[in-house]
Amino acid sequence: MTAPHTPGAAEESLVADALAPASMRDCLDFLRRAPHAPSRWRVAAFVASAGVVLLSLVGIAALTGTMVDLFNGASLPLLGSGRRAIIGCIVVLSIAALADQLGRTSARYHMDVALKRVSVDLRQACLKATLAAPIPQLMAIGTGNIMTRLTKDIDDFVSAMYNMAFRIILAIAMFPVALVALTAIDVRMLLPFLVLVAVLWLPVRRDTTLLPQAANLIASREAERNNILLDALRSMPTIRALHLTQWSAERLKDTSWRSVRARLLIAPVLARLIGHAYVLYGGYLISVVCLAAWLAYTDQVSLGQATAAIVIVMRLEMPIFNAVLMLGQIQEAFTQLGRAVSLARLDEGVEHTVPADLGSPPEVTIDRLSFAYGDGPRILDEVSVTLAAGTTTAIVGASGAGKSTLATLVAGMNRPTAGRILLDGVDTATVADSWTARHVTLMSQEVHVFAGPVRDDLLLARPGASDEDLLAALRRVGLGEDSMAWQRYFPQGLDTVVGTGADPLPAAVEQQLSLARVLLVNPPVLIMDEATSEAGSDHAHLLENAAREATRGRTSIVIAHRLDQAAGADRIVVMDQGRIVEDGTHSELLARGGRYARLYRAWADSA
């Protein structure tokens, strides 16, 4: 396995993700503007703590050399010579060691507090941006990718920075301090370092430029694996029903191995960097030992100064290898930070017009609408239809006709390949997605009940609504306080806990709750795609009544998977292979004896 030296590998790492990581500059800008960004006094406290550690490290080396001179009979100002001076040096040495530990503890504390606070800001910004982002963009990024950025990427960044950042900062700061100290002993101590840096500069620079590419590829592959895992867990009933367990396991195994192989790409790069570190440290230590011995032998420096120089270089061992060994992990951590920041800034810089809210149900105009997934065939082909304001239109057609695709396009869940969707003349492609979301609600068969009290579930649709408002919406969908379903499934009333961790609700009751949320949102346009699929069950009449109540007073589109739904609509549009083939009322289409009439007769016979 070789490192990705070619531009192709770099392109792979960037294309591997639909949302590239933010640049280092953008990351630092986000951290600086975060609500809980480190204050000036905290930064100053961290810098002061790091300064104490650096001075202690150099001071300990200098005191070690001084003690060597004292043992050889030298005399010090203030302390003098002999036993008293040695004891004084030991006391100062102990104070320096204590200051070193206190400085490290203080620096770690300030870094930990800053990291934890900023991580909360980052996670909140990511979640807020995700909830406000256009659905098509989120679908392109992938659920697993978003989950990875919201959780693992932020957690790994905080963990890596807490465990390694201070050591990296210390290592970087240690070099100039140590070199200044060596220069103060004898300027010639600097020459071997300059020679080694000149020799190693190009190979080190080449390898460090490869680290971001490898780190981004690792994060992208792990996000892909998480996406496949979430997909498998969510689709488990279908996978088992279709006997696709082996296929699902193989798919997950393949993506897991791709993640492992991506991580292996960074190993050769780190191995070369460690080799460079051995050359730098080993070469410099040998050079300084030889040079210090010669200078001491020729009486150009004292034995204590020579010892101090050697100790200073030896103290550079940990900073050098810390910097190299942790460079890959730090780079990966900053790549993960970039991935999280790019998610948090998902909608920044995109300006949309936000027209005034519609005060009444709008006319919906679908103008030459076409759609295809990627480079695939067209699923919708120049569909044009105008839906009168305040009417209910049923979309009918065989499976694969394009009904649900049309619904997702009107709701803003996908972007059309061509054509326009207008709400009272407002092109939804030119306005903010939040405006479209306020005016168009898509309700599908896959309804969701949020974990917590029923009150909180409903308040998500209309924050600030009173209990009476919530109960009124529930009554309109057949869940009045005197209904059998309410008394059976909601014994604590609005305080009854539902969702994850609570007793499961029947699918029909979940759909009634979803319809109640629709009434609370009160959108001008409502699209129901198999939203009352439980009709035909014991709750059929309740769901049908609830659905009619939800469509009243708004422009509604019903994707009719059962033709009794279509019969009650103001208008019926029949689709086939992505085109509209018939349009009219129920009675008109039956009289024509066309496709709808045949479908209806076949449905009636089977029913």
C-alpha positions, 0 to 999 in steps of 0.5 A: 500500500503506497501513499497517495502521491498523485493528484488523482488521489487528492481528487478522490479525497475531495470528491469522496464527499458531497460537502468538502471540509471547510478550510483552516481559515474558515474553521478559525473564523468560526471558532473566533466568532463562536458564542463561547469563544475563548475570552482574552483572559483565558487565552492570556492564561493559557499562553502564560501557562505555556510560557511557564512550562517552556521557561521551566524546561530551559531553566532545568537544563541550564541549572543542570549545567550550572550544578556541573560547574559548581561540582568543578569548583565554580562560583555563582553570584549571590549563591557563591560556591560549595555546598550552599550553592549546590543546595540553592541550585537544588531548591531552584531546580525543584521550584522549576519542576513544580512550576512545570507541572503547575503550568501544564495543569493550568494550560490543560484546564484552560484548553479543556474548558475552551474546547468543551464550550466551543464544541457545544456551540459547534454542535448547535450550529451544525444542528441548526444549519441541518434543520434549515438546509434544503432537503435536496442538499441534505439528501446529497450529503447523506444521513450517515455523513451528517450524523458523523459530522454532528457526533464523531467528528466533533467528539474526535476533534475535542478528544484529539485537541485535549490529548495532543494540542498542548504537546504539539504547541509545546513542541513547536514553541520549544524549538525557538526557545531551545535554539535561542538558549543554545545560541546563547551558549555558543552560536555554532550549536545552531549550525548542525540544526540549520544543515539538517533542516535544509536537507529535510525540508523538501521531503517533510513538506511533501509528506505533510501536504499529503496528510490532509488528503488522506485524513479527508478520505478517512473521514469520508469513508467512515461517513459512507460506512455509517450511511450504509449501517443506518440504511441497513438498520432502518431497512431491516424488516424489508431486508429480512422479508426479501431474504437480502440479509447476506447482500446487506452484510456484504455491502456493509463489509465492503464499505467497512473494508474501504474505511480500513483501506483509507486509514492504511493510506496514511501509514506510509506517510507517517512512517516517512515522517517518523524516519525524518524525525529520527534523522533530525533528532539523532543527527542533531544530538550527535552533532551537539555532543561532538561539538560540545565535547570539543568546545569544552575540551578546548576551553571555549565553553565550560563543562557545565555549558556543554552539559546544558547544551546536551541536556537541552537537545535531549529535552527536544526528543519528546517535542520532536517525536510528539510533533511527528507522531501526533501530526497525522492525528492532529491533521485528521482532527482538523479535517474533522473540524473542517467537516463539522464547520462546513456543515454548520455553515451550510447555508451561509453566503446563499441569499434568497428572496423571502416574499411575504407569506401567502394569506390564502390557499394559493394557485399551484402552477406546474410548468413544463416540469422534468426530473431525473436522478443524476444522468438517469432517464427522466422520471417526469417529462415536461409535466404542466398542470395548474391546480386551482386555489383551495381545491383538492386534486388526486394524482392517480397512476400505476406504480412508477408513474411519477406520482410521488416524485411529483409530490416531492418536487412540489414540496421542495424535497428535490430540485427539478431538472427543468421547469418551474413550480409557482405558488400564486406566481412565486417561483419556489426555486428562487425563494428560501427553502424556509418559505416553501416549507412554511407554505407546503407540507408533505405528509407521507405514509412514514409518519413519525412520533417524537419521543416525549409527552404528546403535548411536546410532539404537537407543540413542534408544529405550533410553538406556544399553542395552548392546550385547548388549541392542541385538543381542538386539533386532536378532536378534528382528526378523531382523537377527542377526549371522549374517543375510545382511542384517546382513552386507551392510548393517552391515559394521562392526556397531553402528558402521556409519553409517546415515541421511543421508550414508550408503549407503541401506538397503532399506525392509524393513531400515529397518522392521526397525530400527524394529521393533527400536526398538519392542522396546527401548522395550517399550511396553505398547500398540503400534499398527502402521499399515502398518508392514510394508508391505514384506511381499510383497517378498523380505523378507516372511516376515522382516517378518511374523515381526518384526511378530509378535515386536513384538506379543507380550506387549503390547496391539496394534492392527494397521491391516491394509492386507492381509488376511493380517495380519488373519487372524492377529489375535486379533480383527478389527474392520471399519470403514466410514465412521467406524463399526464395522460388524463385530467378531469373529474371522477364522473368525467373520466368514467364517462370517457372510458379511458385509463382511469375508467379501466383502473377504477373498474379493476379496483372496484371489482377487486374491492 
